[in-house]
């Protein structure tokens, strides 16, 4: 079994440009960065996908990680800019990140052709192909989801997609096609994207698996550190009905 999680931690520039509550709750971004890193250090998942990671956050995270964890990161071509004022960030760059416990080989890292601030990052870890992604919130998602399906089509190993898909489960399932299954949340699960900045609460972050099953899926309240909650699950590979584990704990 392999435990996985995904969390959009909210780039500070996006928070300020879109009127999120985070700047009011966390006026000192360095303190929020430290709190996010501390929260991630407490996580036991073997793979964690992160979206909207600022350069400052990435530096802090890499510095804090123990030696048995590795960070893979895609730096987007687009650099977020404040519409008004000056950012407190030293490094405004934005990254898509995978934190992996143990060895992993990077397979792909690319921004989507039609959105230089969204993309995918794929690594081979154990016997699973793990892909972190952040998908655009409009019709560009059609081609982007098709790209995710294309990238993973050739893999003979189980595939795990983790990320902020910016759309509901039915849309993701229809776009990826047969063979992919979303982790099913309990009826009383929190939304992965609580209401804020005029946006109603929704579940738009997903864990999607091909060649395996999920269990223990849940959304964890992150206490106002971001505009997204954290989503986690355990993934078990299919093995002719015997449920062979993806990797040993």
KENUNU-688416 format. One record per residue: residue number from 1; residue in one letter; x, y, z of N, C-alpha, C, O in turn. Coordinates in steps of 0.1 Angstrom, whole numbers, plus 2048, in hexadecimal, padded with zeros to 3 digits. Layout:
<pts>
PT resi resn n_c1 n_c2 n_c3 ca_c1 ca_c2 ca_c3 c_c1 c_c2 c_c3 o_c1 o_c2 o_c3
PT  NUM    A    X    Y    Z     X     Y     Z    X    Y    Z    X    Y    Z
...
</pts>
This chain:
<pts>
PT resi resn n_c1 n_c2 n_c3 ca_c1 ca_c2 ca_c3 c_c1 c_c2 c_c3 o_c1 o_c2 o_c3
PT    1    X  808  7F4  800   800   800   800  809  80C  800  813  80D  807
PT    2    X  805  816  7F9   80C   823   7F9  802  82E  7FD  7F7  82F  7F7
PT    3    X  806  836  806   7FE   841   80A  801  84E  803  80D  851  801
PT    4    X  7F7  855  7FF   7F9   861   7F6  7F1  86D  7FB  7E7  86B  802
PT    5    X  7F5  879  7F8   7ED   885   7FB  7EF  88F  7F1  7F9  88F  7E9
PT    6    X  7E6  899  7F0   7E7   8A4   7E7  7E2  8B0  7EE  7D8  8B0  7F5
PT    7    X  7E8  8BC  7EC   7E5   8C8   7F2  7E9  8D4  7EA  7F5  8D6  7E7
PT    8    X  7DF  8DD  7E7   7E3   8EA   7E1  7E5  8F3  7EC  7DC  8F7  7F4
PT    9    X  7F2  8F8  7EE   7F5   900   7FA  7F4  90F  7F7  7F6  917  800
PT   10    X  7F0  913  7EB   7EC   921   7E8  7F8  92A  7E8  7FE  92E  7F2
PT   11    X  7FC  92E  7DC   807   938   7DA  802  945  7DF  7F7  949  7DD
PT   12    X  80B  94C  7E7   807   959   7ED  802  963  7E3  7F9  96A  7E6
PT   13    X  808  964  7D8   804   96E   7CE  7F6  96B  7C9  7EE  974  7C8
PT   14    X  7F2  95E  7C7   7E5   95B   7C3  7DB  95E  7CE  7D0  963  7CB
PT   15    X  7DF  95C  7DA   7D6   95F   7E6  7D3  96E  7E6  7C7  971  7E9
PT   16    X  7DD  976  7E4   7DA   984   7E4  7D3  98A  7D8  7CA  992  7D9
PT   17    X  7D6  984  7CC   7D0   989   7C0  7C1  985  7C0  7B9  98C  7BA
PT   18    X  7BD  97A  7C6   7AF   975   7C5  7A8  977  7D2  79C  972  7D4
PT   19    X  7AD  97F  7DB   7A6   983   7E7  7A3  978  7F1  798  978  7F7
PT   20    X  7AC  96E  7F2   7AA   963   7FB  7AC  969  80A  7B1  973  80C
PT   21    X  7A7  961  813   7A8   965   822  7B6  963  827  7B9  968  832
PT   22    X  7BE  95B  821   7CB   957   826  7D4  963  82A  7D9  963  835
PT   23    X  7D5  96E  822   7DD   979   826  7D9  980  833  7E1  985  83B
PT   24    X  7CC  97F  836   7C7   985   843  7CB  97C  84F  7CF  980  859
PT   25    X  7C9  96F  84D   7CC   965   857  7DB  964  85A  7E0  961  865
PT   26    X  7E2  965  84F   7F1   963   84F  7F8  96F  849  7FC  96E  83E
PT   27    X  7F8  97B  850   7FE   987   84A  80D  985  847  812  98B  83E
PT   28    X  814  97C  84F   822   97A   84C  823  96D  844  821  962  84A
PT   29    X  827  96E  838   828   962   82F  832  958  834  831  94C  832
PT   30    X  83D  95E  839   848   955   83E  843  94B  849  847  940  84A
PT   31    X  83A  951  852   834   948   85C  82B  93E  856  82B  932  85B
PT   32    X  823  941  84C   81A   937   845  823  92D  83F  820  921  83F
PT   33    X  82D  931  838   836   927   832  83C  91D  83C  83C  911  839
PT   34    X  840  922  847   846   919   851  83B  910  857  83E  904  85A
PT   35    X  82F  915  858   824   90D   85D  820  902  853  81D  8F6  857
PT   36    X  820  905  846   81E   8FB   83C  828  8F0  83C  825  8E4  83B
PT   37    X  835  8F4  83D   840   8EB   83D  83F  8E2  849  841  8D6  848
PT   38    X  83C  8E8  855   83A   8E0   861  82F  8D6  85F  830  8CA  864
PT   39    X  824  8DA  859   819   8D1   857  81D  8C5  84E  819  8BA  851
PT   40    X  824  8C8  844   829   8BE   83A  833  8B4  841  833  8A8  83E
PT   41    X  83B  8B9  84A   844   8B0   851  83D  8A6  85A  843  89C  85D
PT   42    X  831  8A9  85E   829   8A0   866  822  895  85E  81E  88B  864
PT   43    X  822  897  851   81A   88D   849  822  880  847  82E  87F  846
PT   44    X  81A  875  847   820   868   846  81F  862  838  824  857  835
PT   45    X  818  869  82F   816   863   822  823  862  81B  82D  869  81D
PT   46    X  824  858  812   830   855   80B  832  85E  7FF  83D  860  7FA
PT   47    X  827  863  7F9   828   86D   7EE  81E  878  7F1  812  875  7F4
PT   48    X  823  884  7F0   81A   890   7F2  81C  899  7E6  827  89D  7E3
PT   49    X  811  89D  7DF   811   8A6   7D4  80C  8B4  7D9  803  8B5  7E1
PT   50    X  813  8BE  7D5   810   8CC   7D9  80F  8D4  7CD  817  8D4  7C4
PT   51    X  805  8DD  7CD   803   8E7   7C3  805  8F5  7C8  803  8F7  7D4
PT   52    X  808  8FE  7BF   80A   90C   7C3  814  90F  7CD  812  916  7D7
PT   53    X  820  908  7CB   82B   90A   7D5  834  915  7D0  839  915  7C5
PT   54    X  835  91F  7D9   83E   92B   7D5  84C  927  7D7  84F  91C  7DD
PT   55    X  855  92E  7D1   863   92C   7D2  868  92C  7E0  870  924  7E4
PT   56    X  862  935  7E8   866   936   7F6  862  92A  7FE  869  924  806
PT   57    X  855  925  7FB   850   919   802  859  90D  7FE  85C  904  806
PT   58    X  85C  90C  7F1   864   900   7ED  872  900  7F4  876  8F5  7F8
PT   59    X  878  90B  7F5   885   90C   7FC  884  908  80A  88C  900  80F
PT   60    X  879  90D  811   877   909   81F  875  8FA  821  87A  8F4  82A
PT   61    X  86D  8F5  817   869   8E6   818  876  8DE  816  878  8D4  81D
PT   62    X  87D  8E1  80C   889   8D9   809  893  8D9  814  899  8CF  818
PT   63    X  894  8E5  81A   89D   8E6   826  899  8DD  832  8A2  8D8  839
PT   64    X  88C  8DC  833   887   8D5   83F  886  8C6  83D  885  8BE  847
PT   65    X  885  8C1  831   883   8B3   82F  88E  8AA  834  89A  8AD  832
PT   66    X  88A  89E  83A   895   895   83E  89B  88E  831  896  88F  826
PT   67    X  8A6  888  833   8AE   883   828  8A7  878  820  8AB  875  815
PT   68    X  89D  871  827   897   866   820  88B  86A  817  884  862  811
PT   69    X  889  877  816   87E   87D   80E  885  885  803  88E  88D  805
PT   70    X  87F  884  7F7   884   88C   7EC  879  895  7E6  86D  892  7E7
PT   71    X  87D  8A0  7E0   874   8AA   7DA  876  8AA  7CB  881  8AC  7C6
PT   72    X  86C  8A8  7C3   86C   8AA   7B5  863  8B7  7B2  858  8B8  7B8
PT   73    X  868  8C0  7AA   860   8CC   7A8  860  8D0  799  86A  8CF  792
PT   74    X  855  8D5  795   854   8DC   788  852  8EB  78A  849  8EF  791
PT   75    X  85B  8F3  784   85A   901   785  852  906  779  857  904  76E
PT   76    X  847  90D  77B   83F   911   770  846  91D  769  84D  925  76F
PT   77    X  844  91E  75C   849   92A   754  843  937  759  84A  941  75A
PT   78    X  836  936  75D   82F   942   762  833  945  770  834  93D  778
PT   79    X  837  952  772   83A   956   780  82E  95F  785  82C  96A  77F
PT   80    X  828  95C  790   81C   964   795  821  972  798  82C  973  79E
PT   81    X  819  97C  795   81C   98A   798  810  990  79F  804  98E  79B
PT   82    X  813  998  7AA   808   99F   7B0  802  9AA  7A8  809  9B1  7A0
PT   83    X  7F5  9AB  7A8   7EE   9B5   7A1  7F0  9C3  7A7  7F1  9CD  7A0
PT   84    X  7F2  9C3  7B4   7F5   9D0   7BB  7FF  9CD  7C6  7FF  9C3  7CD
PT   85    X  808  9D7  7C8   811   9D6   7D3  81D  9CD  7D0  820  9C9  7C4
PT   86    X  824  9CA  7DB   831   9C2   7DA  82F  9B5  7E2  82A  9B6  7ED
PT   87    X  834  9AA  7DD   833   99D   7E4  83D  99C  7EF  849  9A1  7ED
PT   88    X  83A  995  7FA   844   993   804  84D  987  801  857  984  808
PT   89    X  849  980  7F6   851   974   7F2  85E  978  7EC  85F  982  7E5
PT   90    X  869  971  7EF   876   974   7E9  876  96D  7DB  87C  972  7D1
PT   91    X  870  961  7DA   870   959   7CE  862  957  7CA  85B  94F  7D0
PT   92    X  85D  95F  7C0   84F   95E   7BB  84C  952  7B3  840  950  7B0
PT   93    X  855  94A  7AF   853   93F   7A6  848  936  7AC  847  935  7B8
PT   94    X  842  92E  7A3   838   925   7A7  83B  917  7A3  840  915  797
PT   95    X  839  90D  7AB   83D   8FF   7A8  832  8F5  7AB  829  8F7  7B3
PT   96    X  833  8EA  7A4   82B   8DE   7A6  835  8D4  7AC  840  8D2  7A7
PT   97    X  832  8CE  7B8   83B   8C6   7C0  836  8B8  7C3  82A  8B6  7C6
PT   98    X  83F  8AF  7C3   83D   8A2   7C9  847  89F  7D4  853  8A0  7D1
PT   99    X  843  89C  7E0   84C   898   7EB  84A  889  7EC  840  884  7EF
PT  100    X  856  882  7EB   855   874   7EA  85E  86E  7F5  86A  872  7F7
PT  101    X  859  864  7FC   861   85D   806  867  851  7FF  861  847  7FB
PT  102    X  875  852  7FD   87C   847   7F6  880  84C  7E8  87D  857  7E4
PT  103    X  886  843  7E0   88B   846   7D3  87F  847  7C9  875  841  7CA
PT  104    X  881  850  7BF   877   852   7B5  87F  858  7A9  888  860  7AA
PT  105    X  87A  854  79D   880   859   791  877  862  789  86B  85E  786
PT  106    X  87B  86E  786   872   878   77F  870  873  771  87A  870  76A
PT  107    X  863  873  76D   860   86E   75F  85C  87A  756  860  87B  74B
PT  108    X  855  884  75C   851   88F   754  84E  89B  75D  84A  89A  768
PT  109    X  851  8A7  758   84E   8B4   75F  84B  8BE  754  854  8C2  74D
PT  110    X  83E  8C2  753   83B   8CC   748  82F  8D4  74C  825  8D0  752
PT  111    X  830  8E1  748   824   8EA   748  81B  8E6  73C  820  8E2  732
PT  112    X  80E  8E8  73E   805   8E5   733  807  8F0  728  80A  8FB  72B
PT  113    X  805  8EC  71C   808   8F5   711  7FF  901  711  803  90C  70C
PT  114    X  7F3  900  716   7E9   90B   716  7E8  912  723  7E0  91B  725
PT  115    X  7F1  90F  72D   7F1   916   73A  7FF  914  740  802  909  745
PT  116    X  807  91E  740   815   91D   745  816  91E  754  821  91E  75A
PT  117    X  80A  91E  75B   80A   91E   769  803  911  76F  800  911  77B
PT  118    X  801  908  766   7FB   8FB   76A  803  8F0  763  809  8F2  759
PT  119    X  802  8E3  768   80A   8D9   762  80A  8CC  769  801  8C9  770
PT  120    X  814  8C4  766   815   8B6   76C  823  8B3  76F  82D  8B8  769
PT  121    X  825  8AA  779   832   8A5   77E  830  897  781  828  893  789
PT  122    X  838  88E  77A   837   880   77B  844  879  780  84E  87C  77B
PT  123    X  842  870  78A   84E   868   78E  84A  85A  78F  83F  856  792
PT  124    X  854  851  78D   852   843   790  857  840  79E  863  842  7A1
PT  125    X  84F  83B  7A6   852   838   7B4  84E  82A  7B8  842  827  7B6
PT  126    X  856  822  7BD   853   814   7BF  84E  80E  7B2  856  80D  7A8
PT  127    X  842  809  7B1   83D   803   7A5  831  80C  7A0  829  807  798
PT  128    X  830  818  7A4   825   821   7A0  82A  82D  799  834  833  79D
PT  129    X  823  831  78F   825   83E   788  81C  848  78F  810  847  78F
PT  130    X  823  852  795   81B   85C   79D  81C  869  796  827  86E  792
PT  131    X  811  870  793   810   87C   78C  809  887  794  7FE  885  798
PT  132    X  810  892  797   80A   89D   79D  806  8A7  792  80C  8A8  788
PT  133    X  7FA  8AD  794   7F5   8B6   78A  7ED  8C2  790  7E8  8C1  79B
PT  134    X  7EC  8CC  788   7E4   8D8   78B  7DD  8DB  77E  7E4  8DF  775
PT  135    X  7D0  8DA  77D   7C9   8DC   771  7C2  8E9  770  7BD  8EE  77B
PT  136    X  7C1  8EF  765   7BA   8FC   763  7AB  8FB  766  7A5  8F1  765
PT  137    X  7A5  906  76B   797   906   770  78D  909  765  781  90B  768
PT  138    X  791  908  758   788   90B   74D  789  900  743  78E  8F5  745
PT  139    X  785  903  736   784   8F9   72C  792  8F4  728  793  8EA  721
PT  140    X  79C  8FB  72C   7AA   8F5   729  7AC  8E8  72F  7B5  8E0  72B
PT  141    X  7A4  8E5  73A   7A5   8D8   741  7A4  8CC  737  7A9  8C2  73A
PT  142    X  79C  8CE  72D   799   8C3   724  7A6  8BD  71E  7A9  8B1  71F
PT  143    X  7AE  8C6  718   7BB   8C1   712  7C5  8BD  71D  7CD  8B4  71B
PT  144    X  7C4  8C4  729   7CE   8C0   733  7CB  8B3  739  7D4  8AB  73C
PT  145    X  7BE  8B0  73B   7BB   8A2   740  7BE  898  736  7C2  88C  739
PT  146    X  7BD  89B  729   7C0   892   71E  7D0  88F  71F  7D4  884  71C
PT  147    X  7D7  89A  722   7E6   898   723  7EA  88F  72E  7F3  887  72D
PT  148    X  7E3  890  739   7E5   887   745  7E2  879  741  7EA  870  744
PT  149    X  7D7  877  73A   7D4   869   736  7DE  864  72C  7E2  858  72C
PT  150    X  7E3  86D  723   7ED   869   719  7FA  865  720  800  85B  71C
PT  151    X  7FF  86D  729   80B   86B   730  80C  85E  737  816  857  737
PT  152    X  800  85A  73D   800   84E   745  7FC  841  73E  7FC  836  743
PT  153    X  7F8  843  731   7F3   838   729  7FD  82C  728  7F9  821  728
PT  154    X  809  82F  726   813   825   724  818  81E  730  81F  814  72F
PT  155    X  815  823  73C   81A   81D   748  814  80F  74A  808  80D  74A
PT  156    X  81D  806  74D   818   7F8   751  816  7F7  760  812  7EC  765
PT  157    X  81A  801  767   819   801   776  80C  808  77A  806  80F  772
PT  158    X  808  807  786   7FD   80F   78B  800  81E  789  80B  822  78A
PT  159    X  7F5  825  787   7F7   834   785  7EF  83B  790  7E3  837  793
PT  160    X  7F5  845  796   7EE   84D   7A0  7EF  85C  79C  7FA  861  79B
PT  161    X  7E4  862  79A   7E3   870   797  7DF  878  7A3  7D5  874  7AA
PT  162    X  7E6  882  7A7   7E3   88A   7B3  7E3  899  7AF  7EC  89E  7A8
PT  163    X  7D9  8A0  7B3   7D9   8AE   7B1  7CD  8B6  7B2  7C2  8B1  7B6
PT  164    X  7CE  8C3  7AE   7C3   8CC   7AE  7BE  8CC  79F  7C4  8D2  796
PT  165    X  7B2  8C5  79D   7AD   8C4   78F  7A3  8CF  78C  79F  8D0  780
PT  166    X  7A0  8D8  795   797   8E3   793  78A  8DF  78D  784  8E7  786
PT  167    X  785  8D3  790   778   8CE   78B  773  8C3  793  77B  8BD  79B
PT  168    X  767  8BF  791   760   8B5   799  765  8A7  795  76B  8A5  78A
PT  169    X  762  89D  79D   767   88F   79A  761  88A  78D  769  883  786
PT  170    X  755  88C  78A   74F   887   77E  756  88C  771  758  885  768
PT  171    X  75A  899  772   761   89F   766  76E  898  764  773  895  759
PT  172    X  775  896  76F   782   88F   76F  781  881  769  789  87D  760
PT  173    X  778  87A  76E   776   86C   76A  772  86B  75B  778  863  754
PT  174    X  769  874  757   765   873   749  771  877  73F  772  871  735
PT  175    X  779  880  744   784   884   73B  790  87A  73B  795  878  730
PT  176    X  793  874  746   79E   86A   746  79A  85D  740  7A2  856  73A
PT  177    X  78D  859  741   788   84D   73A  789  841  743  78C  841  74E
PT  178    X  785  835  73D   784   829   744  792  825  74A  79C  828  745
PT  179    X  791  81E  755   79D   819   75C  7A2  822  767  7A9  81D  770
PT  180    X  79E  82F  767   7A2   838   772  796  838  77C  78B  839  778
PT  181    X  79A  838  789   790   839   794  794  843  79E  7A0  843  7A2
PT  182    X  78B  84B  7A2   78E   855   7AC  78C  850  7BA  783  848  7BC
PT  183    X  794  854  7C3   792   850   7D1  785  856  7D6  782  861  7D3
PT  184    X  77D  84D  7DC   770   851   7E0  770  856  7EF  775  84F  7F8
PT  185    X  76B  862  7F1   76B   868   7FE  75E  864  805  754  862  7FF
PT  186    X  75E  864  812   752   861   81A  748  86D  818  74C  878  815
PT  187    X  73B  86A  81A   731   874   817  732  881  81F  72F  88C  81B
PT  188    X  738  880  82B   73A   88C   834  748  892  833  74B  89A  83B
PT  189    X  74F  88F  828   75C   895   826  75C  8A4  824  752  8A9  81E
PT  190    X  766  8AA  829   767   8B9   827  76A  8BB  818  76F  8B2  811
PT  191    X  766  8C7  813   76A   8CA   805  77A  8CC  804  77F  8D1  80E
PT  192    X  780  8C9  7F9   78E   8CC   7F8  791  8DB  7F6  79C  8E0  7F9
PT  193    X  787  8E2  7F1   788   8F0   7EF  77D  8F7  7F7  772  8F9  7F1
PT  194    X  77F  8FB  803   774   902   80B  770  90F  804  777  914  7FC
PT  195    X  764  914  808   760   920   802  769  92C  806  76E  92C  811
PT  196    X  76A  935  7FD   773   941   7FF  775  949  7F3  774  943  7E8
PT  197    X  778  956  7F4   77A   95F   7E9  76E  95E  7DF  770  95F  7D3
PT  198    X  762  95C  7E5   756   95C   7DC  754  94F  7D5  74B  94E  7CC
PT  199    X  75C  944  7D8   75B   937   7D1  754  92E  7DB  759  92C  7E6
PT  200    X  74A  927  7D7   743   91D   7E0  74C  911  7E2  755  90E  7DA
PT  201    X  74A  90A  7ED   752   8FE   7F1  750  8F3  7E6  745  8F1  7E2
PT  202    X  75B  8ED  7E3   75B   8E2   7D9  766  8D8  7DC  76F  8DB  7E3
PT  203    X  764  8CC  7D6   76F   8C2   7D6  775  8C1  7C8  76F  8BB  7BF
PT  204    X  781  8C8  7C6   787   8C8   7B9  795  8C2  7B9  79C  8C2  7AF
PT  205    X  79A  8BE  7C5   7A7   8B7   7C6  7A4  8A8  7C6  79A  8A4  7CD
PT  206    X  7AB  8A0  7BF   7A8   892   7BE  7B4  889  7BE  7BF  88D  7BA
PT  207    X  7B2  87D  7C2   7BC   872   7C1  7B5  868  7B7  7AB  862  7BA
PT  208    X  7BC  865  7AC   7B7   85D   7A1  7C1  851  79F  7CD  854  79E
PT  209    X  7BC  845  79E   7C4   83A   79D  7C0  831  791  7B4  82F  78E
PT  210    X  7CA  82C  78A   7C8   822   780  7D0  816  783  7DC  817  786
PT  211    X  7CA  80A  784   7D2   7FE   787  7D3  7FC  796  7DC  7F7  79B
PT  212    X  7C9  801  79E   7C9   800   7AC  7BC  805  7B2  7B3  809  7AC
PT  213    X  7BB  803  7BF   7B0   807   7C7  7B4  811  7D2  7C0  811  7D5
PT  214    X  7AB  819  7D7   7AE   822   7E2  7A6  81F  7EE  79B  819  7ED
PT  215    X  7AB  823  7FA   7A4   821   806  7A8  82D  80F  7B2  833  80D
PT  216    X  7A0  82F  81A   7A4   839   823  7A4  847  81E  7AB  850  824
PT  217    X  79D  84A  813   79D   858   80E  796  861  818  78C  85F  81D
PT  218    X  79D  86D  81A   797   877   823  79D  884  820  7A8  886  81A
PT  219    X  795  88F  823   799   89C   822  79C  8A2  830  794  8A1  839
PT  220    X  7A8  8A8  832   7AC   8AD   83F  7AC  8BC  83F  7B1  8C2  836
PT  221    X  7A5  8C2  849   7A5   8D0   84B  7B3  8D5  84E  7B9  8D0  858
PT  222    X  7B8  8DE  847   7C6   8E3   849  7C6  8F0  851  7D1  8F7  852
PT  223    X  7BB  8F4  857   7BB   8FF   861  7BE  90C  85B  7C5  914  862
PT  224    X  7BA  90F  84F   7BC   91D   84A  7CA  920  844  7CD  92B  842
PT  225    X  7D2  916  842   7DF   918   83C  7DE  91B  82D  7E7  921  827
PT  226    X  7D3  916  827   7D2   917   818  7C3  918  815  7BA  917  81E
PT  227    X  7C0  91B  808   7B2   91A   804  7AD  90C  800  7A2  90B  7FC
PT  228    X  7B6  903  801   7B3   8F5   7FF  7B5  8EC  80B  7BF  8EF  812
PT  229    X  7AD  8E2  80D   7B0   8D8   817  7B9  8CD  811  7BB  8CD  805
PT  230    X  7BF  8C5  819   7C7   8BA   815  7BF  8AD  813  7B6  8AA  81B
PT  231    X  7C2  8A6  808   7BB   89A   804  7C5  88E  805  7D0  890  7FF
PT  232    X  7C2  883  80B   7CB   878   80C  7C3  86B  80A  7B7  86A  80C
PT  233    X  7CB  860  807   7C5   853   805  7D0  849  805  7DC  84C  803
PT  234    X  7CD  83C  807   7D6   831   805  7D2  82A  7F8  7C7  829  7F4
PT  235    X  7DD  826  7F1   7DB   820   7E3  7E1  812  7E3  7EC  810  7E8
PT  236    X  7D9  808  7DE   7DD   7FA   7DD  7DC  7F6  7CF  7D2  7F9  7C8
PT  237    X  7E7  7F0  7CA   7E7   7EB   7BC  7DF  7DF  7BA  7DC  7D7  7C3
PT  238    X  7D9  7DE  7AE   7D3   7D2   7AA  7DD  7C7  7A7  7E7  7CA  7A0
PT  239    X  7DB  7BB  7AB   7E4   7B0   7A8  7DC  7A3  7A6  7DD  79A  7AF
PT  240    X  7D4  7A2  79B   7CC   796   799  7C3  793  7A4  7C1  787  7A8
PT  241    X  7BE  79E  7AB   7B4   79C   7B6  7BB  79A  7C3  7B4  798  7CD
PT  242    X  7C8  799  7C4   7CE   796   7D1  7D2  7A3  7D8  7D6  7A2  7E4
PT  243    X  7D1  7AF  7D2   7D4   7BB   7D9  7E2  7BD  7DD  7E5  7C0  7E9
PT  244    X  7EC  7BA  7D4   7FA   7BC   7D8  7FD  7CA  7DB  7F8  7D3  7D4
PT  245    X  805  7CD  7E5   808   7DB   7E9  811  7E1  7DF  81A  7DA  7DA
PT  246    X  80F  7EE  7DD   818   7F5   7D4  826  7F6  7DA  830  7F5  7D2
PT  247    X  827  7F8  7E6   835   7F8   7EC  833  7F4  7FB  828  7F6  801
PT  248    X  83D  7EF  801   83D   7EB   80F  83F  7F8  818  847  800  815
PT  249    X  838  7F8  822   83A   803   82C  847  801  834  84A  808  83C
</pts>
